[in-house]
Amino acid sequence: MINNGMHVYDVKDGKVCLLTFGDGTAAFCSIYEGNGHTYIGHSDFSHMGRQYLDLSRYDADGRIVEQASIYAEYFDAEVDQYDENSTFTYNGKKITMQEYEAYMDTYKYIDPDTMEKAEIEELPAWNPNLRSRTAIRTKGTRHFTDPSIGAAALGITPEGIFKDITTFGLLFESLVVHDLRVYADTMGARVYKYRDSKRREADAVIQFNDGSWALIEVKLGGEEDIKQAAENLIKIANDIDYEKSGKPAFLMVVTKNKIAYQMENGVYVVPLGCLKN
């Protein structure tokens, strides 16, 4: 929150984008609910002679699919309050004072302090000893503690999520990391992220108490994507100094598929639904 209201963001093609923001007290940005939907509102209830509320509803792709403008003007009033002689409009059409008040009652302002907060957890970076001089990136990665919060915040339906495969992939990765953390915690293990200067990365790394570790990639794609992910994990594993950082317990690609199997190169391919401790 800022003095002019909210900055409202969305995720498009894996990137965070600014949808809209407040522009002074004459265009205060906030959230409203009405008619079973959530809207971004720009309003002015602080200046003399007028009141207005502009509402926009967005779809999962960040496009405006509905707008409403509710306006009351009373600059010539003796007191700073509208009455039946004031000018009222809804989407540019004149309406009565009673209709104006009915529209204003339809859309309820949502206090940010009462809104459900999207909880974020940091996935720390894994820092093993490497045989090569490749630099390891030490910045962690953030994931929703509950990926359904992200889906709900974006207004994504079960049908609509398949139309945005990038966002689906991000949420699926968060879901996998969430489950891995749950299972790892029961064993006293920890989950990390690996990324190095050669742009190699593993979506998750499980560090076990005995010093062994596991590299994990998350893939929504088909066999070719799974094959590339497996090869990437093998390259990372081969560059790690086993004497100083322990030996790999396994390498695994987690997918949306229904069948678990082990590839000829030793990498396991496991559906999310098959994960367990």
VEXDREN-2710 file (C-alpha; in Angstrom, 1 decimal):
% VEXDREN-2710
k/r/px/py/pz
1/MET/0.0/0.0/0.0
2/ILE/1.1/3.6/-0.7
3/ASN/-0.5/7.0/-0.1
4/ASN/-2.3/6.8/-3.4
5/GLY/-3.6/3.3/-2.8
6/MET/-2.4/0.1/-4.3
7/HIS/-0.1/-0.9/-7.0
8/VAL/-1.7/-4.0/-8.6
9/TYR/0.4/-6.6/-10.3
10/ASP/-0.2/-9.6/-12.5
11/VAL/2.0/-12.4/-13.9
12/LYS/2.3/-12.6/-17.7
13/ASP/4.6/-15.0/-19.5
14/GLY/6.5/-15.7/-16.3
15/LYS/7.1/-12.0/-15.7
16/VAL/5.5/-9.7/-13.1
17/CYS/3.7/-6.8/-14.8
18/LEU/2.1/-3.7/-13.3
19/LEU/-1.6/-3.6/-14.1
20/THR/-2.5/-0.3/-12.6
21/PHE/-1.8/2.0/-9.7
22/GLY/-3.2/5.0/-7.7
23/ASP/-2.7/8.5/-9.1
24/GLY/-3.1/10.9/-6.2
25/THR/-6.2/11.4/-4.1
26/ALA/-8.2/12.0/-7.2
27/ALA/-7.7/8.4/-8.4
28/PHE/-7.2/6.3/-5.3
29/CYS/-6.6/2.7/-6.2
30/SER/-8.2/-0.1/-4.2
31/ILE/-10.1/-3.4/-4.4
32/TYR/-13.9/-3.8/-4.5
33/GLU/-16.2/-6.8/-4.7
34/GLY/-19.6/-7.0/-6.2
35/ASN/-21.9/-9.2/-8.2
36/GLY/-19.7/-12.1/-7.4
37/HIS/-16.6/-10.6/-8.9
38/THR/-13.5/-8.7/-7.7
39/TYR/-12.7/-5.3/-9.2
40/ILE/-9.8/-2.8/-9.2
41/GLY/-11.3/0.6/-8.4
42/HIS/-10.1/4.2/-8.8
43/SER/-12.1/6.6/-6.7
44/ASP/-12.3/10.1/-5.4
45/PHE/-14.3/10.7/-2.2
46/SER/-12.1/13.5/-0.8
47/HIS/-12.5/16.5/-3.1
48/MET/-15.4/18.9/-2.9
49/GLY/-18.2/18.9/-5.5
50/ARG/-18.0/15.3/-6.7
51/GLN/-17.8/11.6/-5.9
52/TYR/-16.8/8.9/-8.4
53/LEU/-15.9/5.3/-8.6
54/ASP/-14.4/3.7/-11.7
55/LEU/-14.2/-0.1/-11.6
56/SER/-12.4/-2.5/-13.9
57/ARG/-12.5/-6.3/-13.8
58/TYR/-9.6/-8.3/-15.4
59/ASP/-9.5/-11.8/-16.8
60/ALA/-6.7/-14.3/-16.2
61/ASP/-4.7/-12.8/-19.1
62/GLY/-4.7/-9.3/-17.6
63/ARG/-7.3/-8.0/-20.0
64/ILE/-10.2/-5.7/-18.9
65/VAL/-13.4/-7.6/-19.4
66/GLU/-15.8/-5.3/-17.6
67/GLN/-15.9/-1.6/-16.5
68/ALA/-18.3/0.5/-14.6
69/SER/-18.2/4.3/-13.8
70/ILE/-20.4/5.7/-11.1
71/TYR/-20.4/9.5/-10.8
72/ALA/-22.1/12.2/-8.6
73/GLU/-21.5/15.9/-9.3
74/TYR/-22.7/18.7/-7.1
75/PHE/-20.3/21.6/-7.5
76/ASP/-23.1/24.2/-7.1
77/ALA/-24.4/22.7/-3.9
78/GLU/-24.4/25.0/-0.8
79/VAL/-23.0/22.2/1.3
80/ASP/-20.4/19.5/0.2
81/GLN/-23.0/16.8/-0.2
82/TYR/-25.1/15.5/-3.1
83/ASP/-28.9/15.7/-3.1
84/GLU/-31.7/14.9/-5.5
85/ASN/-30.7/18.0/-7.6
86/SER/-27.2/16.7/-8.2
87/THR/-26.1/15.1/-11.4
88/PHE/-25.7/11.3/-11.3
89/THR/-24.4/9.0/-14.0
90/TYR/-23.6/5.4/-14.5
91/ASN/-21.3/4.6/-17.5
92/GLY/-22.1/8.1/-18.8
93/LYS/-25.9/7.7/-18.6
94/LYS/-27.9/9.9/-16.3
95/ILE/-29.5/8.1/-13.3
96/THR/-31.4/9.1/-10.2
97/MET/-29.9/9.6/-6.7
98/GLN/-31.6/6.4/-5.6
99/GLU/-30.0/4.5/-8.5
100/TYR/-26.7/6.0/-7.7
101/GLU/-26.8/4.9/-4.1
102/ALA/-28.0/1.4/-5.2
103/TYR/-25.0/1.1/-7.5
104/MET/-22.6/2.3/-4.8
105/ASP/-24.1/-0.2/-2.3
106/THR/-23.5/-3.0/-4.9
107/TYR/-19.7/-2.6/-4.8
108/LYS/-18.1/-3.0/-1.4
109/TYR/-14.6/-1.6/-0.6
110/ILE/-12.3/-4.3/0.7
111/ASP/-10.0/-3.3/3.5
112/PRO/-6.5/-4.5/2.6
113/ASP/-5.9/-5.5/6.3
114/THR/-8.8/-8.0/5.9
115/MET/-7.5/-9.5/2.6
116/GLU/-5.9/-12.9/2.6
117/LYS/-2.2/-12.5/2.3
118/ALA/-0.3/-14.6/-0.2
119/GLU/2.4/-16.2/1.9
120/ILE/5.8/-16.5/0.3
121/GLU/8.7/-18.8/1.3
122/GLU/12.3/-18.4/0.3
123/LEU/14.0/-21.4/-1.3
124/PRO/17.6/-20.9/-0.4
125/ALA/20.4/-21.5/-2.8
126/TRP/22.5/-24.7/-2.6
127/ASN/26.2/-24.1/-2.4
128/PRO/28.1/-27.4/-3.1
129/ASN/31.8/-27.7/-3.9
130/LEU/32.4/-28.0/-7.6
131/ARG/35.2/-29.6/-9.5
132/SER/35.3/-26.8/-12.0
133/ARG/35.6/-23.0/-11.3
134/THR/32.0/-22.4/-12.2
135/ALA/30.5/-19.7/-10.0
136/ILE/27.3/-20.6/-8.1
137/ARG/24.5/-18.2/-7.8
138/THR/23.7/-17.6/-4.1
139/LYS/20.3/-15.8/-4.5
140/GLY/17.4/-17.9/-3.4
141/THR/14.0/-18.3/-5.1
142/ARG/10.6/-17.5/-3.8
143/HIS/7.5/-19.8/-4.0
144/PHE/4.0/-19.6/-2.7
145/THR/3.5/-21.7/0.4
146/ASP/0.2/-22.7/-1.2
147/PRO/0.2/-22.4/-5.0
148/SER/-3.6/-22.2/-5.0
149/ILE/-3.2/-18.7/-3.6
150/GLY/-1.4/-17.6/-6.7
151/ALA/-4.0/-19.2/-8.9
152/ALA/-6.9/-17.6/-7.0
153/ALA/-5.2/-14.1/-7.0
154/LEU/-4.9/-14.3/-10.8
155/GLY/-8.5/-15.5/-11.2
156/ILE/-7.4/-18.6/-13.1
157/THR/-10.0/-21.4/-13.6
158/PRO/-9.1/-25.0/-14.0
159/GLU/-9.9/-24.6/-17.7
160/GLY/-8.2/-21.3/-18.2
161/ILE/-4.8/-22.3/-16.7
162/PHE/-4.1/-24.6/-19.6
163/LYS/-4.3/-21.6/-21.9
164/ASP/-1.3/-20.0/-20.2
165/ILE/1.3/-22.8/-20.0
166/THR/4.0/-20.5/-18.6
167/THR/2.0/-19.5/-15.6
168/PHE/0.8/-23.1/-15.2
169/GLY/4.5/-24.1/-15.2
170/LEU/5.4/-21.7/-12.4
171/LEU/2.5/-22.8/-10.2
172/PHE/3.2/-26.4/-10.9
173/GLU/6.8/-25.9/-9.9
174/SER/5.7/-24.2/-6.6
175/LEU/3.4/-27.1/-6.0
176/VAL/6.2/-29.6/-6.4
177/VAL/8.5/-27.6/-4.2
178/HIS/5.8/-27.4/-1.6
179/ASP/5.3/-31.2/-1.5
180/LEU/9.1/-31.8/-1.5
181/ARG/9.5/-29.6/1.5
182/VAL/6.7/-31.4/3.3
183/TYR/8.2/-34.9/2.7
184/ALA/11.8/-33.7/3.3
185/ASP/10.8/-32.2/6.7
186/THR/9.6/-35.6/7.9
187/MET/13.1/-36.9/7.3
188/GLY/15.1/-34.0/8.7
189/ALA/16.2/-33.1/5.2
190/ARG/16.2/-29.6/3.6
191/VAL/15.3/-28.3/0.1
192/TYR/17.3/-25.8/-1.9
193/LYS/17.6/-24.3/-5.4
194/TYR/20.7/-24.7/-7.6
195/ARG/21.8/-22.2/-10.2
196/ASP/25.3/-21.4/-11.6
197/SER/27.0/-19.0/-13.9
198/LYS/26.7/-21.4/-16.8
199/ARG/22.9/-21.0/-16.6
200/ARG/22.5/-24.5/-15.4
201/GLU/19.9/-25.0/-12.7
202/ALA/18.0/-27.6/-10.7
203/ASP/14.5/-26.5/-9.6
204/ALA/15.1/-28.3/-6.2
205/VAL/17.9/-30.0/-4.3
206/ILE/17.2/-32.2/-1.3
207/GLN/20.1/-32.3/1.2
208/PHE/19.9/-35.4/3.4
209/ASN/21.3/-35.8/6.9
210/ASP/23.9/-38.3/5.8
211/GLY/25.4/-35.8/3.4
212/SER/23.9/-37.2/0.3
213/TRP/21.8/-35.1/-2.0
214/ALA/19.3/-35.3/-4.8
215/LEU/18.9/-33.0/-7.9
216/ILE/15.3/-32.4/-9.1
217/GLU/13.9/-30.8/-12.2
218/VAL/10.2/-30.0/-12.8
219/LYS/8.8/-30.4/-16.3
220/LEU/5.3/-30.1/-17.8
221/GLY/6.5/-30.9/-21.3
222/GLY/6.8/-34.2/-23.2
223/GLU/9.5/-36.8/-23.6
224/GLU/12.0/-34.4/-25.3
225/ASP/11.7/-31.9/-22.4
226/ILE/12.1/-34.7/-19.9
227/LYS/15.2/-36.0/-21.7
228/GLN/16.8/-32.5/-21.8
229/ALA/16.0/-32.0/-18.1
230/ALA/17.6/-35.4/-17.3
231/GLU/20.8/-34.5/-19.2
232/ASN/21.0/-31.2/-17.5
233/LEU/20.8/-32.9/-14.1
234/ILE/23.6/-35.3/-15.0
235/LYS/25.9/-32.4/-16.1
236/ILE/25.3/-30.6/-12.8
237/ALA/25.9/-33.8/-10.8
238/ASN/29.1/-34.6/-12.7
239/ASP/30.5/-31.2/-11.8
240/ILE/30.0/-31.6/-8.1
241/ASP/33.0/-32.7/-6.0
242/TYR/31.6/-35.9/-4.3
243/GLU/34.5/-36.0/-1.7
244/LYS/33.6/-32.6/-0.4
245/SER/29.9/-32.4/-1.0
246/GLY/28.7/-36.0/-0.7
247/LYS/27.3/-38.4/-3.3
248/PRO/24.0/-38.1/-5.1
249/ALA/21.2/-40.2/-3.7
250/PHE/19.3/-39.8/-7.0
251/LEU/18.4/-37.5/-9.9
252/MET/14.8/-37.0/-10.7
253/VAL/12.5/-35.2/-13.1
254/VAL/9.0/-34.5/-11.7
255/THR/6.2/-34.4/-14.3
256/LYS/2.5/-34.2/-14.7
257/ASN/2.5/-37.7/-16.3
258/LYS/0.9/-40.8/-14.8
259/ILE/3.7/-43.3/-15.0
260/ALA/6.9/-43.4/-13.0
261/TYR/10.0/-45.1/-14.5
262/GLN/13.8/-45.0/-14.5
263/MET/15.6/-43.9/-17.7
264/GLU/18.6/-45.8/-19.1
265/ASN/20.9/-43.0/-17.8
266/GLY/19.7/-43.7/-14.2
267/VAL/17.5/-40.6/-13.9
268/TYR/14.0/-41.2/-12.3
269/VAL/10.9/-39.7/-14.0
270/VAL/8.2/-39.4/-11.4
271/PRO/4.7/-37.9/-11.6
272/LEU/3.8/-35.4/-8.9
273/GLY/1.1/-37.7/-7.5
274/CYS/3.6/-40.5/-6.8
275/LEU/5.8/-38.4/-4.5
276/LYS/5.9/-39.6/-0.9
277/ASN/8.3/-39.8/2.0
END
